[in-house]
Amino acid sequence: MIIKNAKIYTPEHTFKTGDLTIRDGRIAFGAPPLEGEEVLDANGAYALPGLVDIHFHGAVGHDFCDADEAGLQAIADFEASKGVLAICPATMTFSEEILNGIMDVAAAHKNGQGADLVGINMEGPYISPKKIGAQNPKYVQGADAAMFRRLQARSGGLIKLVDVAPEEPGNLDFIRDCHNEVCISIAHTCTDYDTAKAAFAAGASHMTHLYNAMPGITHRAPGPIIAALEDGADVELITDNVHIHPAVVRFTFNTFGDDHVILIADSMMACGLPDGAYSLGGQAVTVRGPRATLTEHPDTIAGSATCLYDCMRRAVCEMGVPLESAVRAATENPARSIGVDADYGSLAAGRYGNVVLADDDLNILAVVQKGKVIHDNR
C-alpha cells in the first residue's frame, strides 16, 4: 500500500507532507511502487501512528479481567476501530487464583484480528489499602516476587508493568528484586518523597495515572510527583477531562516534557456504550457521560468511559496540548515504556504499517493495520 498526500507524523515528532509506503505490513520509505498496488489518497489528512494503550480495563461491555476470549476479542476489535492498534490491558486487585485465569486467556489469545495484545499491566494487588480507589480491598497484599514470576510464566511473558506502593512492608525489596524483569510503576500509594526516591533508586521508573490515588504536591511535603520529576520517570495521564483539570495536564507536559508523558484511557467496560450500570473489579459502577464512579461511593472515580483516541483528541482540542506532543504521548512513549517500540508507536522505517488518518479536527477518517484498511469512515 501507498498512502499519498498525507501530513505524516515523523520520528522527529513533526509533520511532513508526503507519501507513506507499506511493504509486507511494515513501513518502507523509498520503496519503488509495485504493479497493482493499493493507493490510498489521504487528501492532506494527518497520518498518525496507531495508538498504544498500556492502561485500560475494558470496553463495549467486556472487562479484561472477565478472563473470556470472546470478550478480549471484542475489546481488541473496538480498540482497533478507534485507532488503538496495540493494547496492554490492566488487571485489577485480585487473588493469584483469579489472576491465573486472566493470564491463561491472555497467553492463549491470537493476534489475528483487532488491536494486537502486546502486554499485560498488573495494576494490583501490590498496592496501599489506604489508596484503594476502585480496587477491591479484599485482595490487597504485599508484593511477592515468587507470585509475580509464577504469573509471568503463566502469561507467557506478557506482563510488562507491575504496580507497587513502595511504602508497604517488603515492597521496596520487590522493586530491587524484579525491576530488571518488568517495568515497575508506583501506584495507589501513600508514599512520601523520600520513600518514592528510594523506590526510583531501587529500579522503579514509571508512575500510574499521575495525581490519582497518590499524595499531591505541597511545599513542605513534595511527595512522589516531585520525586518522579527529579528521577526522569515516565508518567501516565488520563485526559478524559474528568480525572485531571486541563491546566494540570498542560503543567505536566510543560514540566515533565512530552518525552515522559504517557496518555492512557483507564477505560472500563462502559467505554463505547451508553450511560448506565456497569461493574469494575467486581464492584458496581454508575456511568453518566464521561464520568464513571463506584455506585456505593459516588465520589470515587472508577476508571473512565473514554477511549485513548478520544483522550488524545481532548488533550489537543480541549486542553491546549500541542498535537505533536499529544500524539507522541499516545504512541511512541507508551510503546517505549513497555519495550514494544521496535514494532509499534512510530511511522519509522521497519515499524508495523499501523496508521490512523484524521482530519484537521482529529476525526478518524480511516484506520490502516499492517498495510490493510480495517476501518474507513471517509
C-alpha positions in Angstrom: 0.0 0.0 0.0 1.0 3.6 -0.6 -0.7 6.4 1.4 -0.3 9.5 -0.7 -0.7 13.2 0.1 -0.6 12.8 3.9 0.7 15.0 6.7 2.9 12.3 8.2 3.9 12.3 11.8 7.6 11.8 11.6 10.1 10.1 14.0 11.3 13.6 14.7 7.9 14.5 16.2 6.9 16.9 13.4 4.5 16.7 10.5 5.8 16.4 6.9 3.6 16.2 3.8 4.4 13.3 1.6 3.7 9.6 0.8 3.9 6.6 3.1 4.8 3.2 1.7 4.0 -0.1 3.5 5.5 -3.4 2.4 4.8 -6.8 4.0 3.0 -5.0 6.7 5.8 -2.6 7.7 6.8 0.9 6.9 9.2 1.0 3.9 10.3 4.5 2.9 11.6 4.9 -0.6 10.5 1.5 -1.9 9.5 1.6 -5.6 5.8 1.2 -6.4 4.5 -2.2 -7.3 2.1 -3.1 -10.1 -1.5 -3.3 -8.9 -0.5 -1.8 -5.5 -3.3 -0.2 -3.5 -3.1 3.6 -3.4 -4.9 5.4 -0.6 -5.1 9.2 -1.2 -5.1 10.9 2.2 -6.1 14.3 0.6 -4.0 16.2 3.1 -5.2 14.4 6.2 -2.9 13.7 9.1 -1.2 10.3 9.1 -0.7 9.3 12.8 0.9 6.1 14.2 -1.5 3.6 15.5 -2.1 4.4 19.2 -0.7 2.2 22.1 -2.8 2.0 25.3 -0.9 0.5 28.2 -3.5 1.1 30.9 -7.2 0.3 30.4 -9.6 -2.3 31.7 -12.2 -2.9 29.1 -14.8 -1.6 26.6 -18.1 -2.4 24.9 -19.5 -4.4 27.9 -16.4 -6.5 28.4 -13.6 -6.4 31.1 -10.1 -7.9 30.5 -10.5 -9.5 34.0 -13.5 -11.5 32.8 -10.9 -13.9 31.5 -13.0 -14.6 28.5 -11.6 -14.9 25.0 -14.7 -13.7 23.2 -14.7 -10.6 25.4 -11.0 -10.0 24.9 -11.5 -10.2 21.1 -14.5 -7.8 21.3 -12.2 -5.3 23.2 -9.5 -5.7 20.6 -11.9 -5.1 17.8 -13.3 -2.0 19.4 -9.9 -0.5 20.2 -8.8 -1.0 16.6 -11.8 0.8 15.3 -10.7 3.7 17.4 -7.2 3.8 16.1 -5.6 1.9 19.1 -3.7 -0.9 17.4 -1.6 -2.2 20.3 -3.1 -2.9 23.8 -1.7 -3.7 27.2 -4.8 -4.1 29.3 -4.7 -3.9 33.1 -5.7 -6.4 35.7 -7.4 -5.3 39.0 -6.6 -6.3 42.6 -7.4 -10.0 42.8 -6.1 -13.2 44.3 -3.5 -15.2 42.5 -6.1 -17.8 41.7 -8.3 -15.3 39.9 -5.3 -13.7 38.2 -4.2 -17.2 36.9 -7.3 -17.4 34.8 -6.7 -13.9 33.3 -3.1 -14.9 32.4 -4.3 -18.1 30.8 -6.7 -16.4 28.5 -4.1 -13.7 27.5 -1.5 -16.3 26.8 -3.8 -18.2 24.5 -5.0 -15.2 22.6 -4.0 -15.0 18.9 -3.5 -11.5 17.4 -5.2 -12.3 14.1 -7.8 -9.5 14.3 -8.3 -6.2 16.0 -5.7 -4.5 18.2 -2.6 -6.6 19.0 -2.3 -7.7 22.6 1.2 -6.7 23.3 1.3 -7.0 27.1 -0.5 -7.0 30.5 -0.4 -4.2 33.1 -0.6 -5.8 36.5 -2.3 -2.9 38.4 -2.9 -4.9 41.6 -2.7 -6.4 44.2 0.6 -4.8 45.5 -1.0 -1.5 46.4 -1.8 0.5 49.5 -5.1 -0.4 51.3 -5.3 3.4 52.1 -5.4 4.4 48.4 -7.6 1.6 47.1 -9.6 3.8 44.6 -11.9 1.5 42.7 -9.8 -1.6 43.5 -11.1 -4.4 45.8 -9.6 -4.1 49.3 -10.3 -7.8 49.9 -7.3 -8.9 47.8 -4.7 -6.3 48.6 -1.3 -7.9 49.6 2.4 -7.2 49.9 4.5 -7.5 46.7 5.5 -11.1 46.2 8.3 -11.9 43.7 7.6 -15.6 43.6 3.9 -14.9 42.9 4.8 -12.4 40.1 7.1 -14.9 38.5 4.5 -17.6 38.6 2.0 -15.3 36.9 4.6 -14.1 34.4 5.4 -17.7 33.4 1.7 -18.4 33.1 1.1 -15.4 30.8 3.9 -16.4 28.5 6.0 -13.3 29.4 3.2 -10.8 28.7 3.3 -8.9 31.9 5.0 -5.6 31.0 4.1 -3.4 34.0 3.7 -4.2 37.7 2.2 -1.5 40.0 3.6 -1.2 43.5 3.0 1.0 46.6 6.6 1.3 47.8 5.8 2.3 51.4 4.2 -1.0 52.2 6.3 -3.6 54.0 8.6 -5.6 51.7 7.7 -3.7 48.6 11.0 -1.9 48.1 12.7 -5.3 48.2 10.3 -6.4 45.4 11.4 -3.4 43.3 15.0 -4.2 43.8 14.5 -7.9 43.0 12.3 -7.6 40.0 13.0 -4.3 38.2 15.2 -6.0 35.6 12.4 -8.3 34.7 9.5 -5.9 34.4 8.8 -2.2 34.4 7.9 -1.2 38.0 5.3 1.6 38.4 4.5 3.5 41.6 0.7 3.4 42.1 -2.2 3.6 44.6 0.2 4.8 47.2 0.6 7.0 50.3 4.4 7.2 49.8 6.2 10.3 50.8 9.0 12.0 48.8 11.9 10.1 50.5 10.3 6.7 50.0 9.5 7.5 46.4 13.1 8.5 45.8 14.2 5.2 47.4 11.8 3.3 45.0 13.3 5.0 42.0 16.8 4.3 43.2 15.7 0.7 43.6 14.6 0.5 40.0 11.0 1.9 39.6 10.7 4.0 36.5 7.0 4.7 36.0 4.0 6.4 37.6 0.5 5.1 37.2 -2.2 7.6 36.5 -0.3 10.6 37.9 -2.1 12.6 40.6 -4.8 10.0 41.1 -4.6 7.7 44.1 -1.4 9.3 45.5 -0.3 12.3 47.6 -0.3 15.7 45.9 2.4 18.4 45.9 2.9 20.8 48.8 5.9 23.0 49.5 6.9 21.1 52.7 5.9 17.6 51.6 6.7 17.4 47.8 5.6 13.8 47.6 6.0 11.2 44.9 5.2 13.5 42.0 8.3 15.7 42.6 10.4 12.6 43.1 9.2 11.3 39.7 10.1 14.5 38.1 13.6 14.6 39.5 14.3 10.9 38.6 13.0 11.2 35.0 10.1 8.7 35.4 7.5 8.1 32.7 4.1 9.4 34.0 0.6 8.3 32.9 -2.1 10.9 32.4 -5.9 10.2 31.9 -7.0 13.1 29.8 -10.7 12.4 29.7 -11.5 15.8 31.3 -12.7 14.1 34.4 -9.6 12.8 36.2 -7.4 15.9 35.8 -8.0 19.6 35.2 -6.8 20.8 31.8 -4.4 23.3 33.5 -2.7 20.4 35.3 -2.5 18.5 32.1 -0.7 21.4 30.5 1.5 21.8 33.6 2.5 18.1 33.4 3.6 18.4 29.7 5.5 21.6 30.4 7.3 20.2 33.5 7.9 16.5 32.7 8.3 17.1 28.9 6.4 15.4 26.2 9.1 12.6 26.1 8.0 11.4 29.5 4.2 11.8 29.4 2.1 8.7 28.5 -1.6 9.2 27.7 -3.8 6.4 28.9 -7.6 5.8 28.8 -8.0 3.7 32.0 -11.4 2.9 30.4 -13.7 0.3 31.9 -16.4 -1.8 30.2 -18.8 1.1 29.6 -16.4 2.7 27.1 -18.3 2.7 23.7 -21.7 2.1 25.4 -24.5 4.4 26.8 -24.8 5.7 30.3 -25.9 3.1 32.9 -25.0 0.5 35.4 -21.7 -1.5 34.9 -19.0 -3.1 37.0 -15.3 -2.9 37.6 -13.2 -5.4 39.6 -16.5 -6.9 40.9 -17.8 -3.6 42.2 -20.9 -1.8 40.9 -20.2 1.3 38.7 -22.5 4.1 37.5 -21.7 5.9 34.3 -23.1 9.3 33.4 -21.4 10.9 30.4 -17.6 10.7 30.6 -17.8 10.1 34.4 -17.7 6.6 35.9 -18.0 6.3 39.7 -18.5 3.5 42.2 -22.2 3.2 42.8 -21.9 2.8 46.6 -19.2 5.5 46.8 -20.2 8.1 44.1 -17.2 10.3 45.0 -14.8 7.6 43.9 -13.9 7.7 40.2 -13.9 4.1 38.7 -11.8 4.4 35.6 -13.1 6.2 32.5 -15.6 5.8 29.8 -13.4 7.3 27.2 -11.1 5.5 24.7 -7.5 6.5 24.3 -8.0 8.2 20.9 -10.7 10.5 22.4 -8.4 11.2 25.3 -5.7 12.3 22.9 -8.2 14.4 20.9 -9.4 16.1 24.1 -5.9 16.8 25.2 -5.4 18.7 21.9 -8.8 20.2 21.2 -10.0 21.0 24.8 -6.8 21.2 26.9 -4.4 23.1 24.7 -1.7 20.4 24.4 0.2 20.7 21.1 -0.8 18.0 18.6 2.8 16.8 18.2 3.1 16.3 21.9 -0.2 14.5 22.4 0.5 12.1 19.5 3.9 11.3 21.0 2.3 10.6 24.4 -0.2 8.3 22.9 2.1 6.3 20.6 5.8 6.3 20.9 6.1 6.9 24.6 3.8 4.1 25.7 5.4 1.7 23.2 8.9 2.5 24.5 7.8 2.2 28.1 6.8 -1.4 27.8 9.5 -2.3 25.2 7.5 -2.8 22.1 8.7 0.2 20.2 10.6 -1.8 17.6 7.2 -2.7 16.1 4.7 -0.1 17.4 4.2 3.5 18.2 6.0 5.2 15.2 5.9 5.6 11.5 9.7 5.0 11.3 11.0 2.5 8.7 10.6 -1.1 9.8 7.7 -0.5 12.2 4.3 -2.0 11.5 2.3 -0.1 9.0 -0.3 1.0 11.6 -1.7 4.3 10.5 -4.6 6.5 11.6 -5.8 9.0 9.1 -7.5 12.0 10.7 -8.9 15.3 9.5 -8.0 18.7 10.9 -10.5 18.3 13.8 -8.9 14.9 14.5 -12.0 12.9 13.4 -10.8 9.5 12.3 -11.1 9.0 8.6 -9.5 5.6 8.2 -7.5 3.1 10.2 -4.8 1.1 8.5 -3.4 -2.0 10.2 -0.2 -3.5 8.9 -0.9 -2.1 5.4 -4.6 -3.0 5.2 -7.6 -0.7 5.7 -9.6 -2.1 8.5 -11.9 0.9 9.1 -12.9 3.5 6.5 -15.0 6.5 7.6 -14.3 8.7 4.6 
